[in-house]
Amino acid sequence: MKKIFGYFYLLPVIVIVGVLIIFPLLWTGYISFQSKQIGGEATFVGLKNYIDLIKNGDFFDALWKSIYFTGTSIFFKLLLGLVAALILNQNFKGRNIIRTWLFIPWTIPRFATAIIFLWFFRQSGGLDLMLRQLGIVSPYWFGPKFVMPTMIFVNVWKGFPFFMVSILAGLQAIPSEIYEAATVDGANRLQIFRHITMPLLKNVILIATALSTIWTISEFDVIFLMTGGGPGTASQVIPILTYVKAFRQYDLGQATALAMLSLPIFIALIISLIKLTPREGER
């Protein structure tokens, strides 16, 4: 009887998960095997949508751009976040003010971020005017060669404060006695950083990296607002391609097939996050 009551208490959660996750996932999987236009009838076509995506190279091109965008962004966000956290962990005048200013990018709404950098990177915009003052002719930052580095720059600016705050919290949780003992034993700053700081920050860095990777690989709004995936397909990552298939080409079959092809990547990231999360006995 107690077991029955236990399941009864779980029923609201089961219903919510079923409605918000399981049903949409099953519906998406079903539509991915159909030839389905928005407003039209669905016709079963088997694996045709998947085969077409693989044959015409759309999926792999968008996947490569997503991997490049995500990997490069995460590297620089982690690097800048670590450096900023190490600096802000020191005692100096104005530290709290600098900490507040560095955290501002994380608090700015994403659409506002897109508008700010659309002005900053456009021709005759903020960056172009600054470079002209130095006698430098700036390239077209939204051109095919520079659009992905530009999107990476915006993503890094927006996301590095998350790493900074996470790592700073980890640094402040390290007992000062450990550093004092290492100093007494004759360890220099580099040795302390390598053998004490980094090992003790490992779990914080891994969890922050896993979370940021999930957010970055699903990045849509800033890229869409700034480039729409262009010019051409130069910044067309997987979320943008899914939108194009569904709402520009009105092909729900291929859009859902693309989402299902991407699903294993997200599942792998979630599993990695679960495995990387330290258990109580490992802290």
C-alpha positions in Angstrom: 0.0 0.0 0.0 2.9 2.4 0.8 4.4 1.7 -2.6 1.1 2.6 -4.3 1.0 5.9 -2.4 4.6 6.5 -3.4 3.7 6.2 -7.1 0.7 8.4 -6.5 3.0 11.2 -5.2 5.1 10.8 -8.3 2.2 11.0 -10.7 2.3 14.8 -11.2 6.0 14.6 -12.1 5.3 11.7 -14.5 2.5 13.6 -16.2 4.6 16.7 -16.6 7.6 14.7 -18.0 5.3 12.8 -20.3 3.5 16.0 -21.7 6.6 18.2 -22.0 9.3 15.6 -23.0 8.1 12.1 -23.9 5.2 13.0 -26.1 7.0 15.8 -28.1 9.9 13.4 -28.6 7.7 10.6 -29.9 5.8 13.0 -32.1 9.1 14.4 -33.5 10.3 10.8 -34.2 7.0 10.0 -35.9 7.0 13.1 -38.2 10.7 12.5 -39.1 9.6 9.5 -41.1 6.9 11.5 -42.9 6.9 13.9 -45.9 5.1 16.7 -44.1 4.7 20.3 -45.2 3.2 22.8 -42.8 -0.6 22.8 -43.4 -0.4 19.7 -45.6 -1.0 16.0 -45.1 1.7 13.7 -43.9 2.9 10.8 -46.1 5.1 8.0 -44.8 8.5 8.0 -46.6 10.6 5.9 -44.2 14.2 6.9 -43.9 14.1 9.3 -46.9 14.4 12.4 -44.8 17.5 11.1 -43.1 19.1 9.9 -46.3 18.4 13.2 -48.0 20.0 15.2 -45.2 23.1 13.0 -45.2 23.4 12.9 -49.1 23.1 16.6 -49.7 25.6 17.4 -46.9 23.3 19.8 -45.0 23.6 17.9 -41.7 27.3 17.4 -41.7 28.0 21.0 -42.8 25.8 22.4 -40.0 27.3 19.8 -37.6 30.9 20.9 -38.4 29.9 24.5 -37.9 28.3 23.7 -34.6 31.3 21.8 -33.4 33.7 24.5 -34.5 31.5 27.2 -32.9 31.0 25.3 -29.7 34.6 24.0 -29.2 36.3 27.4 -29.9 33.8 29.3 -27.8 34.1 27.0 -24.8 37.9 27.1 -25.0 38.1 30.9 -24.9 35.3 31.2 -22.3 37.1 28.8 -20.0 40.4 30.6 -20.5 39.1 34.1 -19.9 36.9 32.9 -17.0 39.9 31.2 -15.4 42.2 34.2 -15.8 39.5 36.6 -14.5 38.7 34.4 -11.5 42.4 34.1 -10.6 42.8 37.9 -10.7 39.5 38.6 -8.8 40.5 36.1 -6.1 43.3 38.5 -5.1 42.8 41.3 -2.7 43.1 44.7 -4.4 41.2 48.0 -4.4 38.2 48.1 -6.6 37.9 44.4 -6.9 34.1 44.3 -6.3 33.5 47.0 -8.9 35.5 45.1 -11.5 33.7 41.9 -10.6 30.4 43.6 -11.1 31.4 45.0 -14.5 32.8 41.7 -15.7 29.5 40.0 -14.8 27.3 42.4 -16.7 27.5 40.6 -20.1 25.9 37.5 -18.5 22.9 39.6 -17.3 22.2 41.4 -20.6 19.2 39.9 -22.5 20.2 37.9 -25.6 18.3 40.1 -28.0 20.0 43.1 -26.6 23.4 41.4 -27.0 22.6 40.8 -30.7 21.5 44.5 -31.2 24.6 45.8 -29.5 27.0 43.7 -31.6 25.1 44.3 -34.8 26.0 48.0 -34.4 29.5 47.3 -33.1 30.5 45.1 -36.0 28.6 46.6 -38.9 30.3 48.8 -41.5 30.7 52.4 -40.0 29.9 50.9 -36.6 31.8 51.1 -33.4 34.7 48.8 -34.2 35.1 50.2 -37.7 35.3 53.7 -36.4 37.9 52.8 -33.8 40.1 51.0 -36.4 39.8 54.0 -38.8 41.2 56.2 -36.1 44.2 53.9 -36.0 44.5 54.0 -39.8 43.3 50.4 -40.2 40.7 49.3 -42.8 38.4 46.8 -41.1 37.1 43.8 -43.0 33.4 43.1 -43.4 32.8 41.2 -40.1 29.6 39.5 -41.4 31.3 38.2 -44.6 31.8 34.5 -45.2 35.4 34.5 -43.8 34.7 36.4 -40.6 31.1 35.7 -39.6 31.9 32.6 -37.5 34.8 34.2 -35.6 32.5 37.2 -35.1 29.7 34.9 -33.7 32.3 33.2 -31.5 33.5 36.5 -30.1 30.0 37.5 -29.2 29.3 34.1 -27.6 32.6 34.3 -25.6 31.8 37.9 -24.4 28.3 36.8 -23.3 29.3 33.5 -21.7 32.7 33.9 -20.0 31.3 35.5 -16.8 29.6 32.1 -16.1 33.0 30.4 -16.0 34.4 33.4 -14.0 31.8 33.2 -11.3 31.9 29.4 -11.1 35.7 29.2 -10.9 35.8 32.1 -8.4 33.4 30.3 -6.1 35.6 27.2 -6.4 38.7 29.2 -5.6 37.2 30.8 -2.5 36.1 27.4 -1.2 39.8 26.2 -1.1 41.1 26.4 2.4 43.9 29.0 2.8 45.8 26.5 5.1 46.6 24.3 2.0 48.3 27.2 0.3 50.2 28.2 3.5 51.4 24.6 3.9 52.6 24.5 0.3 54.4 27.8 0.7 56.1 26.6 3.8 57.3 23.5 1.9 58.9 25.7 -0.7 56.4 25.5 -3.6 56.4 28.4 -6.0 53.3 30.0 -7.5 53.4 27.8 -10.7 53.7 24.6 -8.6 50.9 25.7 -6.3 48.6 26.4 -9.3 49.5 23.2 -11.1 49.4 20.8 -8.2 46.9 22.4 -5.8 44.6 24.9 -7.5 43.8 23.1 -10.7 43.2 19.6 -9.1 40.8 21.2 -6.6 39.0 23.2 -9.3 38.6 20.1 -11.6 35.0 19.3 -10.7 33.9 22.9 -10.9 35.6 23.4 -14.3 34.2 20.1 -15.7 30.6 20.9 -14.6 30.8 24.5 -15.9 32.2 23.2 -19.2 29.5 20.6 -19.6 26.7 23.0 -18.9 28.1 25.7 -21.1 28.6 23.2 -23.9 25.0 22.2 -23.8 24.0 25.9 -23.9 26.4 26.8 -26.7 25.7 23.9 -29.0 22.0 24.9 -28.9 22.7 28.6 -29.5 20.0 30.0 -31.8 18.7 33.5 -30.9 21.9 35.6 -31.1 23.1 34.0 -34.3 19.7 34.2 -35.9 19.2 37.8 -35.0 22.6 38.8 -36.2 23.1 36.8 -39.3 20.0 34.6 -39.9 22.5 31.8 -40.7 24.2 33.8 -43.5 25.7 35.0 -45.6 24.5 31.9 -47.5 25.1 29.1 -45.0 28.3 30.5 -43.5 26.9 30.6 -39.9 24.2 28.0 -40.3 24.6 25.8 -37.2 22.3 23.0 -36.5 19.6 25.0 -34.6 19.5 27.6 -37.5 19.3 24.8 -40.1 16.4 23.2 -38.2 14.6 26.5 -38.2 15.3 27.0 -42.0 14.0 23.6 -42.8 10.8 24.0 -40.7 9.8 27.7 -41.2 11.5 28.8 -44.5 11.3 25.6 -46.5 8.1 24.5 -44.6 9.5 20.9 -44.5 8.6 19.6 -41.1 9.8 16.1 -42.1 13.4 17.1 -42.7 13.4 19.5 -39.8 12.3 16.8 -37.3 14.7 14.3 -38.9 17.5 16.8 -38.4 16.5 17.2 -34.8 16.5 13.4 -34.3 20.0 13.2 -35.9 21.2 15.8 -33.4 19.6 14.1 -30.5 22.4 11.6 -29.7 24.8 14.5 -29.4 22.7 16.2 -26.7 22.1 12.9 -25.0 25.9 12.3 -24.9 26.4 15.7 -23.4 23.8 15.1 -20.7 25.3 11.7 -19.8 28.7 13.3 -19.6 27.3 16.0 -17.3 25.8 13.3 -15.0 29.1 11.3 -14.9 31.2 14.5 -14.3 29.0 15.7 -11.4 30.9 14.7 -8.3 29.0 12.4 -5.9 28.9 13.2 -2.2 31.8 10.9 -1.3 34.0 12.3 -4.1 33.8 15.9 -3.0 
